[in-house]
């Protein structure tokens, strides 16, 4: 399976980009600084995405999410993350200004 690293496990990364990548046979690896969110995703190995429209809402469970890396772990694993055995054809970033 192809791998993609996405920097930012917020609404855009989890709610839009990761589901599209998974539908195209990518394993998604998140990097984020929100350690509480990272711990929650790693413990469940999945998360729920709710989409709203004027007519209805839909829920989708994004499964097989088990590689979420926090800022502290990234600093410790920076060299490991990008070594030869971790070649990623795709690196993505979503970090909207607040």
C-alpha atoms as an extended CHARMM CRD file, in Angstrom:
* protein
*
        98  EXT
         1         1  UNK       CA              0.0000000000        0.0000000000        0.0000000000  PROA      1               0.0000000000
         2         2  UNK       CA              1.2420000000        3.5000000000       -0.8090000000  PROA      2               0.0000000000
         3         3  UNK       CA              1.8880000000        5.8350000000        2.1150000000  PROA      3               0.0000000000
         4         4  UNK       CA              1.1160000000        9.5260000000        2.5060000000  PROA      4               0.0000000000
         5         5  UNK       CA              2.2530000000       11.7720000000        5.3560000000  PROA      5               0.0000000000
         6         6  UNK       CA             -0.1610000000       14.5590000000        6.2120000000  PROA      6               0.0000000000
         7         7  UNK       CA              0.9870000000       17.3800000000        8.4780000000  PROA      7               0.0000000000
         8         8  UNK       CA             -2.1050000000       18.5090000000       10.3510000000  PROA      8               0.0000000000
         9         9  UNK       CA             -4.7580000000       16.1450000000       11.7540000000  PROA      9               0.0000000000
        10        10  UNK       CA             -7.4120000000       18.8300000000       12.0250000000  PROA      10              0.0000000000
        11        11  UNK       CA            -10.7460000000       19.1480000000       10.2430000000  PROA      11              0.0000000000
        12        12  UNK       CA             -9.2800000000       19.4290000000        6.7470000000  PROA      12              0.0000000000
        13        13  UNK       CA             -6.7900000000       16.6050000000        7.1420000000  PROA      13              0.0000000000
        14        14  UNK       CA             -9.0850000000       14.1540000000        8.9070000000  PROA      14              0.0000000000
        15        15  UNK       CA            -12.3810000000       15.1890000000        7.3750000000  PROA      15              0.0000000000
        16        16  UNK       CA            -11.4370000000       15.6310000000        3.7410000000  PROA      16              0.0000000000
        17        17  UNK       CA             -7.9170000000       14.6730000000        2.7280000000  PROA      17              0.0000000000
        18        18  UNK       CA             -7.4900000000       11.3730000000        4.6180000000  PROA      18              0.0000000000
        19        19  UNK       CA            -10.7760000000        9.8380000000        3.3790000000  PROA      19              0.0000000000
        20        20  UNK       CA             -9.9110000000       10.7460000000       -0.2250000000  PROA      20              0.0000000000
        21        21  UNK       CA             -6.4290000000        9.2760000000        0.1320000000  PROA      21              0.0000000000
        22        22  UNK       CA             -7.7670000000        6.0860000000        1.7110000000  PROA      22              0.0000000000
        23        23  UNK       CA            -10.2880000000        5.6830000000       -1.1070000000  PROA      23              0.0000000000
        24        24  UNK       CA             -7.2620000000        5.7720000000       -3.4340000000  PROA      24              0.0000000000
        25        25  UNK       CA             -5.3930000000        3.0750000000       -1.4990000000  PROA      25              0.0000000000
        26        26  UNK       CA             -3.0600000000        5.2490000000        0.5590000000  PROA      26              0.0000000000
        27        27  UNK       CA             -2.1260000000        4.5760000000        4.1460000000  PROA      27              0.0000000000
        28        28  UNK       CA             -2.3360000000        7.9690000000        5.8450000000  PROA      28              0.0000000000
        29        29  UNK       CA              0.1570000000        8.9480000000        8.5170000000  PROA      29              0.0000000000
        30        30  UNK       CA             -0.7380000000       12.1130000000       10.4150000000  PROA      30              0.0000000000
        31        31  UNK       CA              1.6980000000       14.4830000000       12.1080000000  PROA      31              0.0000000000
        32        32  UNK       CA              0.1010000000       16.9560000000       14.5150000000  PROA      32              0.0000000000
        33        33  UNK       CA              0.9010000000       18.9330000000       17.6570000000  PROA      33              0.0000000000
        34        34  UNK       CA             -2.4010000000       18.2100000000       19.4500000000  PROA      34              0.0000000000
        35        35  UNK       CA             -1.3010000000       15.3310000000       21.6890000000  PROA      35              0.0000000000
        36        36  UNK       CA             -4.8050000000       14.7240000000       23.0890000000  PROA      36              0.0000000000
        37        37  UNK       CA             -6.2010000000       14.2600000000       19.5770000000  PROA      37              0.0000000000
        38        38  UNK       CA             -3.2850000000       12.0430000000       18.5980000000  PROA      38              0.0000000000
        39        39  UNK       CA             -3.7650000000        9.8190000000       21.6420000000  PROA      39              0.0000000000
        40        40  UNK       CA             -7.4940000000        9.5060000000       20.9360000000  PROA      40              0.0000000000
        41        41  UNK       CA             -6.9780000000        8.5210000000       17.2820000000  PROA      41              0.0000000000
        42        42  UNK       CA             -4.1820000000        6.0870000000       18.1300000000  PROA      42              0.0000000000
        43        43  UNK       CA             -6.2860000000        4.4150000000       20.8470000000  PROA      43              0.0000000000
        44        44  UNK       CA             -9.3360000000        3.9550000000       18.6070000000  PROA      44              0.0000000000
        45        45  UNK       CA             -7.5300000000        3.4360000000       15.2630000000  PROA      45              0.0000000000
        46        46  UNK       CA            -10.4600000000        5.2680000000       13.6830000000  PROA      46              0.0000000000
        47        47  UNK       CA            -12.4960000000        8.4380000000       13.8450000000  PROA      47              0.0000000000
        48        48  UNK       CA            -15.8920000000        9.6980000000       12.7160000000  PROA      48              0.0000000000
        49        49  UNK       CA            -16.4890000000       12.3390000000       10.0390000000  PROA      49              0.0000000000
        50        50  UNK       CA            -19.8740000000       14.0640000000        9.9870000000  PROA      50              0.0000000000
        51        51  UNK       CA            -20.8440000000       15.9820000000        6.8390000000  PROA      51              0.0000000000
        52        52  UNK       CA            -23.6970000000       18.4700000000        7.0210000000  PROA      52              0.0000000000
        53        53  UNK       CA            -25.8630000000       19.9270000000        4.2840000000  PROA      53              0.0000000000
        54        54  UNK       CA            -29.1440000000       21.8280000000        4.2290000000  PROA      54              0.0000000000
        55        55  UNK       CA            -31.0660000000       18.6050000000        3.5850000000  PROA      55              0.0000000000
        56        56  UNK       CA            -29.3100000000       16.0390000000        5.7650000000  PROA      56              0.0000000000
        57        57  UNK       CA            -26.1590000000       14.8440000000        7.4450000000  PROA      57              0.0000000000
        58        58  UNK       CA            -23.9650000000       11.8100000000        6.8510000000  PROA      58              0.0000000000
        59        59  UNK       CA            -21.5300000000        9.9770000000        9.0960000000  PROA      59              0.0000000000
        60        60  UNK       CA            -18.4820000000        8.1230000000        7.8680000000  PROA      60              0.0000000000
        61        61  UNK       CA            -16.0360000000        6.1730000000        9.9980000000  PROA      61              0.0000000000
        62        62  UNK       CA            -12.4430000000        6.4550000000        8.8080000000  PROA      62              0.0000000000
        63        63  UNK       CA            -10.7390000000        3.2480000000        9.8830000000  PROA      63              0.0000000000
        64        64  UNK       CA             -7.2180000000        1.8390000000        9.8930000000  PROA      64              0.0000000000
        65        65  UNK       CA             -5.7220000000        5.0370000000       11.2310000000  PROA      65              0.0000000000
        66        66  UNK       CA             -2.8810000000        3.8420000000       13.4050000000  PROA      66              0.0000000000
        67        67  UNK       CA              0.1210000000        5.9710000000       12.6250000000  PROA      67              0.0000000000
        68        68  UNK       CA             -0.3820000000        9.3580000000       14.2020000000  PROA      68              0.0000000000
        69        69  UNK       CA              2.7790000000       11.1430000000       15.2560000000  PROA      69              0.0000000000
        70        70  UNK       CA              2.8540000000       14.0230000000       17.7230000000  PROA      70              0.0000000000
        71        71  UNK       CA              5.2880000000       16.9130000000       17.7730000000  PROA      71              0.0000000000
        72        72  UNK       CA              7.4020000000       15.4720000000       20.6140000000  PROA      72              0.0000000000
        73        73  UNK       CA              7.5820000000       12.0630000000       18.9680000000  PROA      73              0.0000000000
        74        74  UNK       CA              8.3650000000       13.6510000000       15.6100000000  PROA      74              0.0000000000
        75        75  UNK       CA             11.4160000000       15.3730000000       17.0740000000  PROA      75              0.0000000000
        76        76  UNK       CA             12.6010000000       12.0330000000       18.4980000000  PROA      76              0.0000000000
        77        77  UNK       CA             11.8220000000       10.1130000000       15.2920000000  PROA      77              0.0000000000
        78        78  UNK       CA             12.6270000000       12.7210000000       12.6460000000  PROA      78              0.0000000000
        79        79  UNK       CA             15.4810000000       10.6940000000       11.1960000000  PROA      79              0.0000000000
        80        80  UNK       CA             13.5380000000        7.4200000000       11.3840000000  PROA      80              0.0000000000
        81        81  UNK       CA             10.4880000000        8.9600000000        9.7290000000  PROA      81              0.0000000000
        82        82  UNK       CA             12.3330000000        9.8030000000        6.5540000000  PROA      82              0.0000000000
        83        83  UNK       CA             14.8480000000        6.9580000000        6.3410000000  PROA      83              0.0000000000
        84        84  UNK       CA             14.9460000000        4.6980000000        3.3010000000  PROA      84              0.0000000000
        85        85  UNK       CA             12.3420000000        2.2710000000        4.6750000000  PROA      85              0.0000000000
        86        86  UNK       CA              9.8900000000        5.1490000000        5.0370000000  PROA      86              0.0000000000
        87        87  UNK       CA              9.7920000000        6.5390000000        1.5210000000  PROA      87              0.0000000000
        88        88  UNK       CA              6.6090000000        8.4760000000        0.9580000000  PROA      88              0.0000000000
        89        89  UNK       CA              5.3480000000        9.3210000000       -2.5000000000  PROA      89              0.0000000000
        90        90  UNK       CA              3.1800000000       12.0500000000       -1.0150000000  PROA      90              0.0000000000
        91        91  UNK       CA              3.6540000000       14.6870000000        1.7000000000  PROA      91              0.0000000000
        92        92  UNK       CA              0.7230000000       17.0100000000        2.4680000000  PROA      92              0.0000000000
        93        93  UNK       CA              0.1350000000       19.9940000000        4.7220000000  PROA      93              0.0000000000
        94        94  UNK       CA             -3.0700000000       21.6210000000        5.9010000000  PROA      94              0.0000000000
        95        95  UNK       CA             -2.5970000000       24.3630000000        8.4350000000  PROA      95              0.0000000000
        96        96  UNK       CA             -5.1600000000       27.1360000000        7.9430000000  PROA      96              0.0000000000
        97        97  UNK       CA             -4.3310000000       30.4410000000        9.6150000000  PROA      97              0.0000000000
        98        98  UNK       CA             -6.4860000000       31.1390000000       12.6390000000  PROA      98              0.0000000000
